[in-house]
Amino acid sequence: MNQDMQRQILFRCPRTGMNVQHRIDDEPPESSGPADSYVAVRCPACMSLHFANSTTGKLLGERTAQPVSMPRSA
């Protein structure tokens, strides 16, 4: 079996607001941490480190539902 499996996660950079794709190693279930473990991810949008959930791709401290700003009509 191939041990070099990777998968993509998608997150929104909190600094730029851009959607970012990043590849992380897909570890076998017996060696992976708990479902709420985070990995350091170098963001190509802002070049900073963010901590992304290794299971969901959600960033540490990210709210569950982000309000969407809608333009108001006059």
N, C-alpha and C positions, 0 to 999 in steps of 0.2 A: 504494500500500500504506500502511496506517496505521502511522505511526511512534510513536504513543503507546500501545503495547501494554504491559500490566502483567500480572504473574502474582502469585499468592499463595504465600508460604512459611509453614510452620508450624514453630514451635520452642517449647521449654519454657524459660521464664524461670528462670535459675539462682538468682535471689533468692527468688521467690515459689513456684516449682514449677508455675505456671499454664501451660497451653498457650496460645500467642499466635499469631494470624494477622497477617501483615504483607504489604503489597503492595510489590513492587519493580518497577522498570522492566525489561522484557524486551528487552535490547539485541539487535540483529542479530548473528549469529555472527561476522561479520568485524570488528566493533568491540568485542566482548566480550573480557574478559581471560582469563587461563588458568583452567582448571577449579577451581583452588584459590584464587581471588580472593575476598576478603571485602568486604562493604559494611557501613557503620555503620547500625544500625537503632535507632530510638527505641522502647523497649519500653513499651506502654501499661499493663502490669501494675505496673512498678516505676519508670517514668519515667527509667530509665537508658539509656545507650547500650550495645548489645551488637554484636558483629561476627558477621554471619551469612554463610555461604558463599553466593555468588550463584547457584550451581548447585543445591546440595543443601538449603540452608536450615539446615544444621547450624551451631551456634555455634562460634566459635573456642575451642579448649581442651575442647570437649565430648568425653567418652569415647564410644567406639563402642558399647559395651554397658553400659548403666546397670543396676546391680542393682535388682531390684524387692523392696521389703520386704513380706514376707507376715506377717500376724498369726499368732502361735503359739497353738495350742490348749492348754488346760491338761490 
